[in-house]
């Protein structure tokens, strides 16, 4: 469809892209790196867990060495690291390494550089969703979908994380666009093979970026196949054969990685999604968590970890927004359905979204892994939701009400966009989509006496525990104005094989150079407050006997994601 007033139209698109970029790059490096981002950083900077000092006290200068860019690392080497130390495909890490190789950030800029590529992919997804709705519906609905994604707090949240979510979101938007082209080709009886080839290339790239891309691929094939079955008078045998050929070709592209994928699925790192002794509330939680995920695509206000005086009004505002918007969405669906040219793409996009959700619930109830508890996984079907919302909110009103409805429609659209902008700013300040722990708060609690030497010992069972500790060490690094080998701080990771008794014994025998008295923090995932011993032993800085005695300070016990307890060590 031709664009009316192209200068205004493309100026609007440019403004939307700039707004989306501003929201994504604003406050980009202000939030602390969390566990998964630390894993991304290690691999994408050219390192591995073998570069992390374990079972020894190390200085803060070691943190600089762990998170400095390592030149000369090949994608094959990164892939090998991913195979052994991660449960994800390698392509995103290879791309991010090349990006960092080009930027070569210093120690003050590397967090921004690490997150900037996902932010750029997030901006690219805005342009892709515009193209999807322009081809599927009209240029105006393309602008509406782009605006919704630009200000979506969910999309901004994903874009500000050094993780591989915005790239597959971009690829899914592109593959959905190709899917609409294939649908139009069937309706118009034109050649589809070139489009199928493009779809295979995009999908293959996505499968090497994130395993959940497979859910999007299956949902797209089921959605198109269902529509083809419904439109039997337009569908011929060659259309089914072309689809089968595309599936076979896509499968061939993934054969080299298939054994690694199966190995990754059997790794214990994914067991955290399995609820312990699930009750009836765990069984119904995925249903309302799914709805909450939809709401967060449009609005996010400060509710998590907030006092009731803030959380309650915020919850009321969210509920009021949803209740007020629902009739407009219903009216928009009805109006869009009345347009014959819109029915096929509506069914296709709704089918894609529905089939992804069915796969989500199958994973929840058949594999007993509640992926709906983690909002970020909604990236798989978010492009479908954004396209549908753009089509519905961009629907024209009946001709008889044109004078009034035009103003009414623009008012609703403006409210939704403004709410999205405010929500995205809240995300930028770190007041929404919060993590299960807060590294900056933990570091602030530990750095309670700047003039006293400080040691932190954290037990670990897995590499994820090590990444968790590194995120805290990075924040402690920020507490010291000058970092040298003589800085009175040491950090240690102590492996927990069976019980904490062995950890306490290893701690007592571990050499440490800090003078006494010192403050010793013990971070012990899985340990209860009453299980921390009253007294621990620590080596003297000279190695002399007897060992230093470290008495527990019960007034300084904290639990922010995991428990950590202060001990005061004296000669």
VEXDREN-2710 file (C-alpha; in Angstrom, 1 decimal):
% VEXDREN-2710
k/r/px/py/pz
1/UNK/0.0/0.0/0.0
2/UNK/1.3/3.5/-1.0
3/UNK/2.2/5.9/1.8
4/UNK/0.1/9.0/2.1
5/UNK/2.2/12.1/2.9
6/UNK/5.5/10.2/2.7
7/UNK/7.5/13.1/4.3
8/UNK/5.4/13.1/7.4
9/UNK/5.3/9.3/7.5
10/UNK/9.0/8.8/7.3
11/UNK/9.7/11.7/9.7
12/UNK/7.4/9.9/12.1
13/UNK/9.3/6.6/11.6
14/UNK/12.6/8.4/12.2
15/UNK/11.3/10.0/15.4
16/UNK/10.1/6.6/16.6
17/UNK/13.5/5.0/16.0
18/UNK/15.3/7.9/17.7
19/UNK/12.9/7.6/20.7
20/UNK/13.5/3.9/20.9
21/UNK/17.3/4.3/20.7
22/UNK/17.2/7.0/23.4
23/UNK/15.2/4.9/25.8
24/UNK/17.5/1.9/25.2
25/UNK/20.8/3.7/25.5
26/UNK/19.7/6.0/28.4
27/UNK/21.2/4.7/31.7
28/UNK/22.6/1.7/29.8
29/UNK/25.6/1.1/32.1
30/UNK/24.0/2.4/35.4
31/UNK/22.6/-1.0/36.6
32/UNK/25.0/-3.6/38.0
33/UNK/25.8/-6.7/36.0
34/UNK/23.9/-9.7/37.2
35/UNK/24.7/-13.4/37.0
36/UNK/23.8/-14.1/33.4
37/UNK/25.5/-10.9/32.2
38/UNK/28.7/-11.9/34.0
39/UNK/28.7/-15.2/32.0
40/UNK/28.2/-13.2/28.8
41/UNK/31.0/-10.9/29.7
42/UNK/33.5/-13.7/30.5
43/UNK/32.9/-15.5/27.2
44/UNK/32.5/-12.4/25.0
45/UNK/35.6/-10.8/26.3
46/UNK/37.6/-13.9/25.3
47/UNK/37.9/-15.5/28.7
48/UNK/36.5/-18.5/30.4
49/UNK/36.0/-19.7/34.0
50/UNK/39.6/-21.0/33.9
51/UNK/40.7/-17.4/34.1
52/UNK/38.9/-16.9/37.5
53/UNK/41.1/-17.6/40.6
54/UNK/39.4/-20.3/42.6
55/UNK/40.2/-21.6/46.1
56/UNK/42.5/-18.7/46.8
57/UNK/42.2/-15.2/48.1
58/UNK/42.7/-12.8/45.2
59/UNK/43.0/-9.0/45.1
60/UNK/40.7/-6.5/43.2
61/UNK/43.3/-6.1/40.5
62/UNK/42.5/-9.7/39.5
63/UNK/39.0/-8.4/38.6
64/UNK/40.5/-6.0/36.1
65/UNK/42.3/-9.0/34.5
66/UNK/39.2/-11.1/34.4
67/UNK/37.1/-8.5/32.6
68/UNK/39.7/-7.0/30.2
69/UNK/39.3/-7.7/26.5
70/UNK/41.5/-10.6/25.3
71/UNK/42.4/-10.0/21.6
72/UNK/43.1/-12.8/19.2
73/UNK/40.4/-15.2/20.2
74/UNK/38.6/-17.0/17.4
75/UNK/35.0/-17.9/17.1
76/UNK/36.0/-21.6/17.2
77/UNK/37.6/-21.0/20.6
78/UNK/34.6/-19.1/21.9
79/UNK/32.4/-22.0/20.6
80/UNK/34.4/-24.5/22.6
81/UNK/34.1/-22.3/25.7
82/UNK/30.3/-22.1/25.2
83/UNK/30.1/-25.9/24.8
84/UNK/31.7/-26.6/28.1
85/UNK/30.8/-23.6/30.2
86/UNK/27.4/-22.5/29.0
87/UNK/24.0/-24.0/27.9
88/UNK/23.5/-21.7/24.8
89/UNK/24.4/-21.6/21.1
90/UNK/27.6/-19.7/20.3
91/UNK/26.7/-17.2/17.6
92/UNK/25.7/-14.3/19.8
93/UNK/28.9/-14.6/21.8
94/UNK/31.0/-14.6/18.7
95/UNK/29.2/-11.5/17.3
96/UNK/29.6/-9.7/20.7
97/UNK/33.3/-10.5/20.8
98/UNK/33.8/-9.0/17.3
99/UNK/31.8/-5.9/18.4
100/UNK/34.0/-5.5/21.5
101/UNK/37.1/-6.1/19.4
102/UNK/36.0/-3.1/17.2
103/UNK/35.2/-0.9/20.2
104/UNK/38.2/-1.9/22.4
105/UNK/36.6/-0.4/25.6
106/UNK/38.6/0.5/28.6
107/UNK/37.8/-0.5/32.2
108/UNK/35.5/2.5/32.6
109/UNK/33.5/1.8/29.4
110/UNK/33.3/-2.0/29.0
111/UNK/29.9/-2.5/30.6
112/UNK/28.4/0.1/28.3
113/UNK/30.1/-1.5/25.3
114/UNK/28.9/-5.0/26.4
115/UNK/25.3/-3.9/26.5
116/UNK/25.4/-1.6/23.5
117/UNK/25.1/-4.4/20.9
118/UNK/21.9/-5.8/22.3
119/UNK/20.6/-2.3/22.5
120/UNK/21.3/-1.8/18.8
121/UNK/19.6/-5.1/18.0
122/UNK/16.6/-3.8/20.0
123/UNK/16.5/-0.7/17.8
124/UNK/16.7/-2.9/14.7
125/UNK/13.7/-4.9/16.0
126/UNK/11.7/-1.6/16.0
127/UNK/12.4/-1.2/12.3
128/UNK/11.7/-4.9/11.6
129/UNK/8.3/-4.7/13.3
130/UNK/7.4/-1.6/11.3
131/UNK/8.2/-3.6/8.1
132/UNK/6.1/-6.6/9.3
133/UNK/3.0/-4.5/9.9
134/UNK/3.5/-2.4/6.8
135/UNK/3.5/-5.5/4.6
136/UNK/0.8/-7.4/6.6
137/UNK/-1.6/-4.5/7.0
138/UNK/-0.9/-0.8/6.3
139/UNK/2.0/1.7/6.7
140/UNK/0.0/3.4/9.5
141/UNK/-0.2/0.1/11.5
142/UNK/3.5/-0.2/10.8
143/UNK/4.1/3.1/12.6
144/UNK/1.8/2.0/15.5
145/UNK/3.6/-1.3/16.0
146/UNK/7.0/0.4/15.8
147/UNK/5.9/3.0/18.4
148/UNK/4.6/0.3/20.7
149/UNK/7.9/-1.6/20.6
150/UNK/9.9/1.6/20.9
151/UNK/8.3/2.5/24.2
152/UNK/7.6/-1.0/25.5
153/UNK/9.1/-1.4/29.0
154/UNK/9.6/-5.1/28.2
155/UNK/11.5/-4.4/25.0
156/UNK/13.6/-1.7/26.7
157/UNK/14.4/-4.1/29.6
158/UNK/15.6/-6.8/27.2
159/UNK/17.6/-4.2/25.2
160/UNK/19.5/-3.0/28.2
161/UNK/20.8/-6.5/29.1
162/UNK/24.0/-8.0/27.8
163/UNK/22.1/-11.1/26.8
164/UNK/21.0/-12.8/23.6
165/UNK/17.3/-11.8/23.6
166/UNK/17.0/-8.8/21.3
167/UNK/18.8/-10.5/18.4
168/UNK/16.4/-13.4/18.2
169/UNK/13.5/-10.9/18.7
170/UNK/14.8/-9.0/15.6
171/UNK/15.2/-12.3/13.7
172/UNK/11.7/-13.5/14.6
173/UNK/10.2/-10.2/13.4
174/UNK/12.0/-10.7/10.1
175/UNK/11.0/-14.3/9.7
176/UNK/7.4/-13.3/10.5
177/UNK/7.6/-10.8/7.7
178/UNK/8.8/-13.5/5.3
179/UNK/5.9/-15.7/6.6
180/UNK/3.4/-13.0/5.6
181/UNK/5.1/-12.8/2.2
182/UNK/4.6/-16.5/1.8
183/UNK/1.0/-16.2/2.8
184/UNK/0.5/-13.5/0.2
185/UNK/2.3/-15.6/-2.4
186/UNK/-0.2/-18.4/-1.8
187/UNK/-3.1/-16.0/-2.1
188/UNK/-1.8/-14.4/-5.3
189/UNK/-0.4/-17.7/-6.7
190/UNK/3.2/-16.3/-7.1
191/UNK/6.5/-18.0/-6.6
192/UNK/7.4/-18.8/-3.0
193/UNK/10.8/-20.6/-3.2
194/UNK/13.0/-17.5/-2.9
195/UNK/11.0/-16.5/0.2
196/UNK/11.3/-19.9/1.7
197/UNK/15.1/-19.8/1.2
198/UNK/15.3/-16.4/3.0
199/UNK/13.1/-17.8/5.8
200/UNK/15.5/-20.8/6.2
201/UNK/18.5/-18.5/6.4
202/UNK/17.0/-16.3/9.1
203/UNK/15.7/-19.2/11.1
204/UNK/19.0/-21.0/10.9
205/UNK/20.8/-17.9/12.2
206/UNK/18.3/-17.7/15.0
207/UNK/18.8/-21.3/16.0
208/UNK/22.5/-20.6/16.5
209/UNK/21.7/-17.6/18.7
210/UNK/19.1/-19.0/21.1
211/UNK/17.5/-22.5/21.5
212/UNK/14.1/-20.9/22.1
213/UNK/14.2/-19.8/18.5
214/UNK/13.0/-23.4/17.8
215/UNK/9.7/-22.6/19.5
216/UNK/9.3/-19.7/17.1
217/UNK/10.1/-21.8/14.1
218/UNK/7.6/-24.5/15.1
219/UNK/4.9/-21.9/15.8
220/UNK/5.4/-20.2/12.5
221/UNK/5.2/-23.5/10.6
222/UNK/2.1/-24.5/12.5
223/UNK/0.5/-21.1/12.0
224/UNK/1.1/-21.1/8.3
225/UNK/0.2/-24.8/7.9
226/UNK/-3.1/-24.2/9.8
227/UNK/-4.0/-21.3/7.6
228/UNK/-3.1/-23.3/4.4
229/UNK/-5.4/-26.1/5.6
230/UNK/-8.2/-23.6/6.1
231/UNK/-7.6/-22.1/2.7
232/UNK/-7.7/-25.4/0.8
233/UNK/-9.0/-23.8/-2.4
234/UNK/-5.9/-21.6/-2.6
235/UNK/-3.3/-24.2/-1.4
236/UNK/-1.8/-26.7/-3.8
237/UNK/0.5/-29.7/-3.4
238/UNK/3.5/-27.6/-4.4
239/UNK/3.0/-25.3/-1.5
240/UNK/3.2/-28.2/1.0
241/UNK/6.2/-29.6/-0.8
242/UNK/8.0/-26.2/-0.6
243/UNK/7.3/-26.1/3.1
244/UNK/8.6/-29.6/3.6
245/UNK/11.7/-28.8/1.6
246/UNK/12.3/-25.7/3.8
247/UNK/11.9/-27.8/6.9
248/UNK/14.4/-30.4/5.6
249/UNK/16.9/-27.8/4.6
250/UNK/16.6/-26.0/8.0
251/UNK/17.2/-29.3/9.8
252/UNK/20.3/-30.0/7.8
253/UNK/21.8/-26.6/8.8
254/UNK/21.4/-27.6/12.5
255/UNK/22.8/-31.2/12.3
256/UNK/26.4/-30.1/13.3
257/UNK/25.1/-28.5/16.6
258/UNK/22.4/-31.1/17.4
259/UNK/24.6/-33.3/19.7
260/UNK/25.7/-30.3/21.7
261/UNK/22.1/-29.0/22.1
262/UNK/21.0/-32.4/23.4
263/UNK/24.0/-32.4/25.8
264/UNK/23.1/-28.9/27.0
265/UNK/19.5/-29.9/27.7
266/UNK/20.7/-32.6/30.1
267/UNK/22.9/-30.2/32.1
268/UNK/21.8/-29.3/35.6
269/UNK/21.9/-25.5/34.9
270/UNK/18.3/-25.6/33.7
271/UNK/17.0/-27.4/36.8
272/UNK/16.4/-24.0/38.5
273/UNK/13.2/-23.7/36.5
274/UNK/11.8/-26.8/38.2
275/UNK/9.6/-26.0/41.3
276/UNK/10.5/-27.9/44.4
277/UNK/7.6/-30.1/45.6
278/UNK/5.0/-28.2/43.4
279/UNK/1.6/-27.5/44.9
280/UNK/-1.7/-26.5/43.4
281/UNK/-0.6/-22.8/43.4
282/UNK/2.5/-23.8/41.3
283/UNK/0.1/-25.4/38.8
284/UNK/-2.1/-22.4/38.2
285/UNK/0.8/-19.8/38.5
286/UNK/1.8/-20.2/34.8
287/UNK/-1.7/-19.0/33.7
288/UNK/-1.7/-15.7/35.6
289/UNK/2.1/-15.2/35.1
290/UNK/1.4/-15.3/31.3
291/UNK/-1.2/-12.5/31.7
292/UNK/1.2/-10.5/33.8
293/UNK/3.8/-10.9/31.0
294/UNK/1.4/-9.4/28.5
295/UNK/0.7/-6.4/30.8
296/UNK/4.4/-5.8/31.2
297/UNK/4.7/-5.4/27.4
298/UNK/2.7/-2.1/27.8
299/UNK/3.2/-0.9/31.3
300/UNK/5.6/-1.4/34.2
301/UNK/5.4/0.6/37.4
302/UNK/7.5/0.3/40.6
303/UNK/5.9/-2.6/42.5
304/UNK/8.8/-5.1/43.2
305/UNK/10.6/-4.6/46.5
306/UNK/8.7/-1.3/47.2
307/UNK/6.9/-0.2/50.3
308/UNK/3.1/-0.8/50.3
309/UNK/2.5/3.0/50.0
310/UNK/4.2/2.9/46.6
311/UNK/3.3/-0.7/45.4
312/UNK/-0.4/-0.5/46.1
313/UNK/-1.1/2.8/44.1
314/UNK/1.1/1.5/41.3
315/UNK/-0.9/-1.8/41.1
316/UNK/-4.1/0.2/41.1
317/UNK/-2.9/2.3/38.2
318/UNK/-1.8/-0.8/36.2
319/UNK/-5.2/-2.4/36.8
320/UNK/-7.0/0.8/35.7
321/UNK/-4.9/1.1/32.6
322/UNK/-5.6/-2.5/31.6
323/UNK/-9.3/-2.2/32.3
324/UNK/-9.6/1.0/30.4
325/UNK/-7.6/-0.3/27.4
326/UNK/-9.4/-3.6/27.0
327/UNK/-12.6/-2.3/25.4
328/UNK/-10.5/-0.3/22.9
329/UNK/-8.6/-3.5/22.0
330/UNK/-11.8/-5.4/21.6
331/UNK/-13.3/-2.7/19.3
332/UNK/-10.1/-2.6/17.3
333/UNK/-10.1/-6.4/16.7
334/UNK/-13.7/-6.2/15.5
335/UNK/-12.9/-3.3/13.2
336/UNK/-9.8/-4.9/11.8
337/UNK/-11.6/-8.2/11.2
338/UNK/-14.2/-6.3/9.1
339/UNK/-11.4/-5.6/6.5
340/UNK/-11.1/-8.7/4.3
341/UNK/-7.5/-7.9/3.5
342/UNK/-6.6/-8.0/7.2
343/UNK/-8.1/-11.4/8.1
344/UNK/-5.3/-13.6/6.8
345/UNK/-2.4/-11.8/8.4
346/UNK/-4.5/-11.5/11.6
347/UNK/-5.0/-15.2/11.7
348/UNK/-1.4/-15.9/10.9
349/UNK/0.0/-13.7/13.6
350/UNK/-2.5/-14.8/16.2
351/UNK/-1.8/-18.4/15.3
352/UNK/1.9/-17.8/15.7
353/UNK/1.4/-16.3/19.1
354/UNK/-1.0/-18.9/20.2
355/UNK/1.2/-21.8/19.2
356/UNK/4.1/-20.4/21.1
357/UNK/2.0/-20.1/24.2
358/UNK/0.8/-23.7/23.8
359/UNK/4.5/-24.8/23.6
360/UNK/5.2/-22.7/26.7
361/UNK/2.5/-24.5/28.6
362/UNK/3.6/-27.9/27.3
363/UNK/7.0/-27.2/28.7
364/UNK/5.5/-26.1/32.0
365/UNK/3.0/-29.0/32.5
366/UNK/4.8/-31.8/30.7
367/UNK/8.4/-31.1/31.4
368/UNK/7.7/-29.4/34.8
369/UNK/9.8/-26.3/34.0
370/UNK/7.9/-23.1/34.6
371/UNK/9.4/-20.8/32.0
372/UNK/6.4/-18.4/32.5
373/UNK/8.0/-17.4/35.8
374/UNK/10.8/-15.6/33.8
375/UNK/9.3/-12.7/31.8
376/UNK/12.4/-12.4/29.5
377/UNK/11.5/-15.7/27.8
378/UNK/8.4/-13.9/26.3
379/UNK/10.8/-12.5/23.7
380/UNK/9.8/-15.6/21.6
381/UNK/6.3/-14.4/20.9
382/UNK/6.6/-10.7/21.7
383/UNK/7.0/-9.7/18.0
384/UNK/3.7/-11.4/17.3
385/UNK/2.0/-9.5/20.2
386/UNK/3.5/-6.2/19.1
387/UNK/2.3/-6.7/15.5
388/UNK/-1.2/-7.6/16.7
389/UNK/-1.4/-4.7/19.1
390/UNK/-0.2/-2.3/16.4
391/UNK/-2.8/-3.6/14.0
392/UNK/-5.6/-3.4/16.6
393/UNK/-4.7/0.0/18.0
394/UNK/-4.1/1.3/14.5
395/UNK/-7.6/0.2/13.3
396/UNK/-9.7/2.9/11.6
397/UNK/-13.1/3.6/13.1
398/UNK/-16.4/3.2/11.2
399/UNK/-17.0/5.8/8.6
400/UNK/-20.1/7.2/10.3
401/UNK/-18.1/8.2/13.4
402/UNK/-15.1/9.5/11.5
403/UNK/-15.0/13.0/12.9
404/UNK/-15.2/12.0/16.6
405/UNK/-13.4/8.7/16.3
406/UNK/-10.2/10.1/14.7
407/UNK/-9.6/12.2/17.8
408/UNK/-10.6/9.4/20.1
409/UNK/-8.3/6.9/18.4
410/UNK/-5.3/9.3/18.5
411/UNK/-6.0/10.0/22.2
412/UNK/-5.9/6.3/23.1
413/UNK/-2.8/5.8/21.1
414/UNK/-1.1/8.8/22.7
415/UNK/-2.0/7.5/26.2
416/UNK/-0.6/4.1/25.5
417/UNK/2.7/5.6/24.1
418/UNK/3.0/8.0/27.0
419/UNK/2.5/5.2/29.5
420/UNK/5.1/3.2/27.7
421/UNK/7.6/6.1/27.9
422/UNK/7.1/6.5/31.6
423/UNK/7.4/2.8/32.1
424/UNK/10.6/2.6/30.1
425/UNK/12.1/5.4/32.2
426/UNK/11.2/3.4/35.3
427/UNK/13.0/0.4/33.8
428/UNK/16.0/2.6/33.1
429/UNK/16.2/3.6/36.7
430/UNK/16.1/-0.1/37.7
431/UNK/12.7/0.1/39.4
432/UNK/11.0/-2.6/37.3
433/UNK/12.1/-6.1/36.1
434/UNK/14.3/-6.4/39.1
435/UNK/16.5/-9.4/39.7
436/UNK/16.4/-11.9/42.5
437/UNK/19.4/-10.3/44.1
438/UNK/21.0/-6.8/44.2
439/UNK/24.8/-6.8/43.8
440/UNK/25.1/-3.1/44.6
441/UNK/23.2/-3.4/47.8
442/UNK/25.2/-6.4/48.9
443/UNK/28.5/-4.5/48.1
444/UNK/27.2/-1.5/50.1
445/UNK/26.4/-3.7/53.1
446/UNK/29.8/-5.4/53.0
447/UNK/31.7/-2.1/52.7
448/UNK/30.5/-0.9/56.1
449/UNK/33.9/0.1/57.6
450/UNK/36.2/1.5/54.9
451/UNK/39.2/1.8/57.2
452/UNK/39.1/-1.9/58.2
453/UNK/40.6/-4.6/55.9
454/UNK/37.9/-6.6/54.2
455/UNK/37.8/-10.2/53.0
456/UNK/34.9/-12.0/51.3
457/UNK/34.7/-15.8/51.0
458/UNK/31.9/-17.3/48.9
459/UNK/31.2/-21.0/48.6
460/UNK/30.3/-22.4/45.2
461/UNK/28.9/-25.6/43.8
462/UNK/28.6/-24.6/40.1
463/UNK/30.0/-22.1/37.7
464/UNK/26.7/-20.1/38.2
465/UNK/27.7/-19.5/41.8
466/UNK/31.1/-18.2/40.6
467/UNK/29.3/-15.8/38.3
468/UNK/27.1/-14.7/41.1
469/UNK/30.1/-13.9/43.3
470/UNK/31.9/-12.1/40.5
471/UNK/28.8/-9.8/40.1
472/UNK/29.3/-8.8/43.8
473/UNK/33.0/-8.5/43.4
474/UNK/32.5/-6.1/40.5
475/UNK/30.3/-3.8/42.7
476/UNK/32.9/-4.0/45.6
477/UNK/35.5/-2.9/43.0
478/UNK/33.5/0.3/42.6
479/UNK/33.7/1.0/46.3
480/UNK/37.4/1.6/46.3
481/UNK/38.7/4.9/44.7
482/UNK/42.1/3.5/44.0
483/UNK/42.8/-0.2/43.1
484/UNK/46.3/-1.7/43.6
485/UNK/47.6/-5.0/44.8
486/UNK/48.0/-3.4/48.2
487/UNK/44.3/-2.4/48.5
488/UNK/43.2/-4.0/51.8
489/UNK/40.6/-6.3/50.2
490/UNK/40.6/-10.0/49.2
491/UNK/37.9/-12.2/47.7
492/UNK/37.9/-16.0/47.6
493/UNK/35.7/-18.8/46.0
494/UNK/35.7/-22.0/48.1
495/UNK/34.3/-25.1/46.5
496/UNK/31.5/-26.9/48.4
497/UNK/31.7/-30.6/47.7
498/UNK/29.3/-32.1/50.3
499/UNK/28.8/-29.9/53.3
500/UNK/29.8/-26.6/54.7
501/UNK/32.1/-28.2/57.3
502/UNK/34.6/-28.8/54.6
503/UNK/34.3/-25.2/53.5
504/UNK/35.1/-23.9/57.0
505/UNK/38.2/-26.2/57.1
506/UNK/39.4/-25.0/53.7
507/UNK/38.9/-21.4/54.8
508/UNK/41.0/-21.9/57.9
509/UNK/43.9/-23.3/55.8
510/UNK/43.8/-20.7/53.0
511/UNK/46.7/-18.2/53.1
512/UNK/45.6/-14.6/53.3
513/UNK/47.8/-11.5/53.4
514/UNK/45.5/-9.0/55.1
515/UNK/46.5/-7.6/58.6
516/UNK/44.3/-8.1/61.6
517/UNK/41.8/-7.1/62.7
518/UNK/39.6/-7.5/59.6
519/UNK/36.0/-7.9/58.6
520/UNK/35.2/-11.3/57.0
521/UNK/32.0/-11.8/55.1
522/UNK/30.8/-15.3/54.4
523/UNK/28.5/-15.7/51.4
524/UNK/26.9/-19.2/51.7
525/UNK/24.1/-20.0/49.2
526/UNK/21.6/-22.4/50.7
527/UNK/22.7/-21.9/54.3
528/UNK/20.2/-20.7/56.9
529/UNK/21.0/-17.9/59.5
530/UNK/21.1/-20.3/62.4
531/UNK/23.5/-22.6/60.5
532/UNK/26.3/-20.1/60.4
533/UNK/28.9/-21.2/63.0
534/UNK/29.5/-18.9/66.0
535/UNK/33.2/-18.8/65.3
536/UNK/35.5/-19.4/62.3
537/UNK/39.3/-19.7/61.9
538/UNK/41.4/-17.7/59.5
539/UNK/45.1/-17.8/58.7
540/UNK/47.3/-15.1/60.1
541/UNK/48.9/-12.8/57.5
542/UNK/52.3/-14.2/58.3
543/UNK/51.2/-17.8/58.4
544/UNK/52.0/-18.1/62.1
545/UNK/49.9/-20.1/64.5
546/UNK/47.6/-19.9/66.2
547/UNK/44.9/-19.2/63.7
548/UNK/42.9/-15.9/63.9
549/UNK/39.5/-16.2/65.6
550/UNK/36.6/-14.8/63.7
551/UNK/33.5/-14.2/65.8
552/UNK/30.1/-13.9/64.2
553/UNK/28.3/-10.6/64.3
554/UNK/24.6/-11.5/64.4
555/UNK/23.6/-7.9/63.8
556/UNK/25.0/-8.0/60.3
557/UNK/23.2/-11.0/58.7
558/UNK/21.6/-10.3/55.4
559/UNK/19.8/-12.2/52.7
560/UNK/19.4/-10.5/49.4
561/UNK/19.0/-13.4/47.0
562/UNK/21.5/-15.4/49.1
563/UNK/22.6/-15.3/52.7
564/UNK/25.8/-13.5/53.8
565/UNK/27.1/-13.1/57.3
566/UNK/29.7/-10.8/58.9
567/UNK/32.5/-12.2/61.1
568/UNK/35.0/-10.0/62.9
569/UNK/38.5/-11.4/63.0
570/UNK/41.0/-10.6/65.7
571/UNK/44.6/-11.8/66.3
END
